[in-house]
Amino acid sequence: MNKVPMTVAGEARLREELEKLKSVERPRVINAIAEAREHGDLKENAEYHAAREQQGFIEGRIQEIEGKLSSAQVIDVTKLPKTGKVIFGVTVELINLDTEEEVSYRIVGEDEADIKAGMISVTSPIARALIGKEEGDVVAVKTPKGEVEYEIGSVEHL
């Protein structure tokens, strides 16, 4: 099985969600099913069918999270040597050479990516162009609007 890179924070979020699903959501749905069963005829009991459907979603999500955690390779970038090189987990400050605009991205696992929070997937075109480069390097990134050149301003291990 291939290991999937994940940050420490990403693993913590998944473990927290898994714990909530198992200790809060699963018992709540089991109680809702038991309560709906007490109302009698299950064929025409909308509450029962809704609770069973919700139970299916919860169990599916539990399996999905457990699968992700079992194949995760958790990388704590703060424990890696600071070389100025772009690797998984670092925060990279980029300077657009055309507009002088600065942007900052953290390179994270696919499940952790959230562009609005400045977190990009390690498999994204920007991250793939950056991996292995160093501070001061100029990187060309293919975007839907054409090629954009960025200078790597800084690489931080946060």
C-alpha positions in Angstrom: 0.0 0.0 0.0 1.3 3.4 -0.9 1.9 5.8 1.9 0.2 9.2 1.6 2.0 12.2 3.1 0.1 14.1 5.8 1.0 16.9 8.2 0.8 16.5 12.0 -2.1 18.9 12.0 -3.9 17.0 9.3 -3.6 13.8 11.2 -4.8 15.4 14.4 -7.9 16.8 12.6 -8.7 13.4 11.2 -8.3 11.7 14.6 -10.5 14.3 16.2 -13.2 13.8 13.6 -13.0 10.0 14.0 -13.3 10.3 17.8 -16.4 12.5 17.4 -18.0 10.2 14.9 -17.4 7.1 17.2 -18.2 8.7 20.5 -20.9 11.2 19.7 -22.5 10.8 16.3 -22.6 6.9 16.2 -24.4 6.6 19.6 -26.8 9.5 18.7 -27.9 7.7 15.5 -28.2 4.4 17.3 -30.5 6.0 19.8 -32.5 7.7 17.0 -33.0 4.3 15.3 -34.1 2.6 18.6 -36.5 5.5 19.2 -37.9 5.3 15.7 -38.4 1.5 16.0 -40.6 2.1 19.0 -43.0 4.0 16.8 -44.1 0.8 15.2 -44.3 0.0 11.4 -40.9 0.5 9.9 -42.0 0.5 6.3 -43.7 3.9 6.6 -41.5 5.3 9.3 -39.6 8.3 7.8 -37.6 8.9 11.0 -36.3 5.3 11.0 -35.2 5.5 7.3 -33.5 8.9 7.8 -31.7 7.6 10.8 -30.6 4.4 9.0 -29.3 6.5 6.1 -27.4 8.8 8.4 -25.9 5.7 10.1 -24.7 4.6 6.7 -23.0 7.9 6.1 -21.3 7.9 9.5 -20.1 4.3 9.2 -18.8 5.1 5.7 -16.9 8.2 6.9 -15.4 6.2 9.8 -14.1 3.6 7.4 -12.8 6.3 5.1 -10.9 8.1 7.9 -9.5 4.8 9.3 -8.3 4.0 5.8 -6.6 7.4 5.3 -4.9 7.2 8.7 -3.7 3.6 8.1 -2.0 4.7 4.8 -0.7 8.1 6.2 2.9 8.9 6.5 2.9 11.7 9.0 5.6 14.2 8.4 6.6 16.7 11.1 8.4 19.4 9.1 9.5 21.2 12.3 11.8 18.2 13.0 13.5 18.3 9.6 16.7 20.3 8.9 16.1 23.8 7.5 17.9 23.7 4.2 15.9 26.5 2.3 14.7 23.7 0.0 11.0 23.3 -0.7 9.7 20.0 0.7 6.4 18.6 1.9 5.0 20.5 4.8 6.9 23.8 4.4 5.3 27.2 4.0 6.6 28.9 0.9 6.4 32.7 0.2 6.3 33.4 -3.5 6.7 36.6 -5.4 4.9 36.9 -8.8 7.6 38.4 -11.1 5.0 40.1 -13.3 2.9 41.8 -10.6 5.3 41.8 -7.6 2.3 40.3 -5.7 3.3 38.1 -2.7 1.5 34.9 -1.8 2.2 32.3 0.8 1.3 28.6 0.5 1.8 25.6 2.8 2.3 22.3 1.0 0.1 19.7 2.6 -1.5 16.3 1.8 -4.4 16.1 -0.6 -7.1 15.8 2.1 -5.7 18.9 3.9 -5.7 21.2 0.9 -7.7 24.4 1.4 -6.7 27.2 -1.0 -8.6 29.8 0.9 -6.5 29.0 4.0 -3.3 29.1 1.9 -2.8 25.3 2.0 -2.1 23.6 -1.4 -2.0 19.9 -2.1 1.4 18.3 -2.7 0.0 17.1 -6.0 -1.1 20.5 -7.3 0.7 22.0 -10.2 2.2 24.8 -8.1 3.5 22.4 -5.4 4.9 20.0 -8.1 6.8 23.0 -9.7 8.1 24.1 -6.3 9.2 20.8 -4.7 13.0 20.5 -4.7 13.6 24.2 -5.5 15.3 26.6 -3.1 15.0 30.1 -1.8 15.8 32.6 -4.6 15.0 30.2 -7.4 12.6 31.3 -10.1 9.8 28.8 -10.9 7.5 28.8 -13.9 4.0 27.5 -13.1 1.5 26.6 -15.8 -1.9 28.0 -15.0 -5.1 28.2 -17.0 -4.3 31.8 -17.9 -0.8 30.8 -19.1 2.6 30.4 -17.5 3.4 32.5 -14.4 6.9 33.0 -13.0 7.4 33.1 -9.3 10.5 33.8 -7.2 10.7 31.7 -4.0 11.1 34.4 -1.3 11.3 32.2 1.7 10.8 28.6 2.9 9.6 28.2 6.5 9.3 25.1 8.6 6.3 25.9 10.7 
